[in-house]
């Protein structure tokens, strides 16, 4: 797990570097998120949506895809991220149909398909939620270099989940392009999504 | 900020009936804008948020609610883009420096909810404080249930409005 964290830190630094470079080149869009174009991780997923439909990244080809790892019983980071994506969707107006937001649960034991179906579309009816077996989720998170770790709470049964909070953004060709930090504001995230839509 | 402001008088009125003893410290602590994130069917825990102001040095040492079997005090930190939550035993509240229970910092976690929390409802939460002299005092608040999608960072007028409506607060 520690390795994954180092990878993320290194990535964040590399991202900052490439952003600085990008600023010097007028033709390239200056993304607000970390530009990870060409990365060899986060190449997709094979999970199941809350309607029981098997889903892969290819299903959403032609759309900008935003992937977020979270869980429903997350008091603030996850709803904040989901709400921001819902605001982006609203800000896109007529182009909202070209964005697909996907929440992948890190808590497949408590996040049943029914719960995901109640939770995810509450933010925006177009959003979908994916689940898998704990092993599938672990494998998917690993392939995204996404860190998560279950932490025991004060009660015997209670636990929470530490997790990395990036939103992964794909262009309409299904290529991983950007990683948005949790702190990014709605306007910047909307600008990045629009830039990816323009290609 | 004009949300459901639980002045000492209000607390005392509720508190006297509910708690009986320990009225001496009631002038010390004020709770503003208490709210909880509503749940959708199947959710068994959620976060509670508020602002706590104290006239004297004190510590929040615990909380309980009829709405859940357990109430934990959590600290959230984000380091290197990793969000972490940890249960803590106590949180100090210094005079003149309100303690904000809000995303990015501390919050209460209602664990093992006794039922779904629907928008517009209110739930009771009793907070326990311990002063420098070791004396404990309890403050009862009614926290409004906001939608599961409620904006976590904003409070103030929008929240106040919602609070007002949801609470039907006499004033």
Interface residues (C-beta under 8 A of the other chain):
Chain A: X5 X8 X9 X12 X72 X73 X75 X76 X77 X79 X80 X82 X83 X86 X110 X112 X114 X115 X118 X119 X122 X123 X147 X151 X153 X154 X155 X157 X158 X160 X162 X163 X164 X165 X166 X181 X182
Chain B: X37 X40 X41 X42 X43 X44 X45 X46 X47 X69 X70 X72 X74 X76 X78 X80 X81 X82 X83 X84 X85 X86 X87 X102 X103 X104 X107 X109 X111 X112 X147 X148 X149 X150 X151 X152 X153
